[in-house]
Amino acid sequence: QVQLVESGGGLVQAGGSLRLSCAASGTTISSNVMGWYRQAPRKQRELVAAITSDSSTNYADSVKGRFTISRDNTKNTVYLQMNSLKPEDTAVYYCNARRYRGNVRTLDAWGQGTLVTVSS
C-alpha cells in the first residue's frame, strides 16, 4: 500500500520560505513521477512542480525561479523548497506519485495535504 505523508506547511509572512517534505512508503520515488500540487479555496487543484524518474523537472509558470523540487532517494522523500512566498501561494499542498506503463497510468497516489498560509 502506497502512503505519502506531507509535512512542513505552516504560516509564513510574504517573502519568507518554507520547505515541504513528502515521505513515501510502499513505492520507490525514483521509479515514479513525483509531483506537488496545490489547491486554494474555490480553485481547482493545480500542478506546482514535478520531477521524473530521470530527474527532469517542470514547474508552473507562477512558481518558476522561486520553488525547487528535489528528492532524496536514500530517504525516499521528495521536497519542495519555496522561497519568496506570496499571499497567492496560500493553499493546501499535496504530494502525488504516478507511474506509467506506456500510456497506462499504473499508480496515482496522493498524500493528505499540508496547509501553507502566506500572510501579507
C-alpha positions in Angstrom: 0.0 0.0 0.0 1.4 3.3 -1.1 1.5 6.1 1.5 2.6 9.7 1.1 2.9 11.9 4.1 3.5 15.6 3.7 4.9 17.9 6.3 6.4 21.3 6.6 3.4 23.5 6.0 2.5 26.5 8.2 2.1 30.2 8.4 4.7 32.5 6.9 5.0 36.1 6.0 5.2 37.2 2.4 8.8 37.0 1.2 9.5 34.1 3.6 10.4 30.5 2.9 9.2 27.0 3.7 10.3 23.5 2.8 7.7 20.9 2.3 8.5 17.2 2.6 6.8 14.1 1.3 7.8 10.9 2.8 6.8 7.9 0.7 6.3 4.2 1.7 5.2 1.3 -0.4 6.7 2.8 -3.5 10.2 3.9 -4.7 10.1 7.6 -5.5 12.9 7.3 -8.0 10.7 5.0 -10.2 7.8 7.5 -10.2 6.9 10.9 -11.4 6.6 12.8 -8.1 4.6 16.0 -8.1 3.5 18.7 -5.8 0.0 20.1 -6.4 -1.9 22.8 -4.6 -5.5 23.8 -4.2 -6.6 27.2 -3.0 -10.1 27.9 -1.7 -12.6 27.8 -4.5 -10.0 26.9 -7.1 -9.1 23.8 -8.9 -6.1 21.7 -7.9 -3.1 22.7 -10.0 0.4 21.3 -10.6 3.1 23.2 -8.9 6.2 21.1 -9.7 7.2 17.6 -10.8 10.3 15.5 -11.0 10.5 12.4 -13.2 12.5 9.2 -12.7 15.3 10.7 -14.8 15.3 13.8 -12.7 13.8 16.1 -15.2 11.8 18.8 -13.6 9.0 21.1 -14.6 7.3 24.0 -12.8 4.1 26.1 -13.0 4.9 29.5 -14.5 3.7 31.1 -11.3 6.5 29.5 -9.2 9.4 29.3 -11.6 12.5 30.8 -10.0 11.0 30.7 -6.5 10.3 27.0 -5.9 12.5 24.0 -6.3 11.5 20.3 -6.3 14.1 17.7 -5.3 14.3 14.3 -3.9 16.5 12.2 -1.6 16.3 8.6 -2.8 18.0 7.3 0.3 15.2 8.7 2.4 12.5 8.0 -0.2 11.4 11.6 0.3 10.5 14.5 -2.1 10.9 18.1 -1.1 9.5 21.4 -2.3 11.7 24.4 -1.3 9.5 27.5 -1.5 11.2 30.9 -1.4 9.9 34.4 -1.9 6.4 33.3 -0.9 3.5 35.4 -1.9 -0.1 35.5 -0.5 -1.3 33.9 -3.6 0.7 30.8 -2.8 -1.7 30.1 0.1 -3.2 26.7 -0.5 -3.2 23.1 0.6 -0.2 21.4 -0.9 -0.5 17.8 -1.9 2.2 15.2 -2.8 1.5 12.9 -5.7 3.1 9.8 -7.1 2.4 8.5 -10.6 3.8 5.7 -12.6 3.1 4.8 -16.2 3.4 1.7 -18.3 3.3 3.1 -21.8 0.2 5.3 -21.9 -1.4 3.5 -19.0 -1.2 5.1 -15.5 -0.5 2.2 -13.1 0.0 4.3 -10.0 -1.7 7.5 -8.8 -1.3 8.1 -5.1 -2.0 11.3 -3.1 -1.0 12.5 0.3 -3.4 14.1 2.8 -2.1 17.6 2.1 -0.4 20.2 4.2 -1.6 23.8 4.5 0.6 26.7 3.6 -0.6 30.2 4.6 1.2 33.3 3.4 0.3 36.5 5.1 0.7 39.9 3.5 
